[in-house]
């Protein structure tokens, strides 16, 4: 009403209606004060942002934390209503990270200690902890977030912190696929895959899995299974230390769009001592990851998909080299542990793409993937051709 403090408007109403649907009128009414308190905190924070007209990375993490807090509160009560002995836990009191806001790095020892105090007693009482994913806090209690796909990452971190027998990631697809089904209708579920293969596919664009998700599981050798929430009886994809599937020549294909190639040429005739160091110091300074690198006698080419600091990077590189960029490109990666022992597979990959103009070709030091850069417009055709060759 006029003159009263707002309670978050439509967002609050939507959460309250969702609570009523999941919990019923009586239980939703009991939960309403907790949701209302979150929305009041949110509105006060947004008012502060409007006053200062600046959103810092730290402020962004605090702002984004509300969604997970609200949804996890509702889900915990929804379990209780259905007879599941659940207990809501504030993730920020368990998952500890550094202070790299918007993409924080977990501190595993601190997380283990806090999880033992907060979660282990609940498990001993056969209670099921319900936590918001994606959000965490620094050692000083300042809210942080883990970045894209952070909810899956949170699950793996907590599984490793608690020495779980297995980690399950429930999503909306059948597991990891042999390729992106939006680019290739013949894509199918990968039944089993190694940690290393999964990490390669995730890093190079398989969005079902956050690139960092399996790292905590790898350290503790905990199997990870990716399952479909819409088909709970499905087998999904099992990720283990070794891929025990026999006869698999390639495990899967992944791709990244909106890739930019930066060509950096030494201003001297031959690459001077320290040239590569200076090149990569620039990318480190601007916190920009490089996906792929190729070198020649006088030049180095790299790919990036983060263009936020591209102009500044080009300017810094231009101080000691000639720089050119090309955009509207895509990266296509063929992954399989079998590449290590069968070099002819890499030749087949390139051969299948003989009619597609390739900008760069690289095989990683692990010999677990072969990656090419091509025009983004050529990506669907190239993906289809490779999938037909290796998976049809």
Secondary structure, DSSP 8 states (H G I E B T S, - for coil): -TTS----HHHHHHHHHHHHHHH-HHHHHHHHHHHHHHHHHHHHHHHHHHHHT---HHHHHHHHHHHHHHHHHHHHHHHHHTT--EEEE-GGGT-EE-S-TTS--B-HHHHHHHHIIIIIHHHHTT-EEEE-SSEEEETT--EEE--TTHHHHHHHHHHHHTT-SEEEEEESSSSSBSS-TTT-TT--B-SEEEHHHHHHHHHTT-TTS-TTTTHHHHHHT-EEEEEETT-TTS--EEEESS---TT-S--EEEEEEEEEEEEEEESSSS--TTHHHHHHHHHHHTT----EEEE-SSEEEEEES--TTHHHHHHHHTTTEEEEEEEEEEEEEEE-GGGGT-THHHHHHHHHTTTS-EEEEEE-TTSSEEEEEEEGGGHHHHHHHHHHHHH-
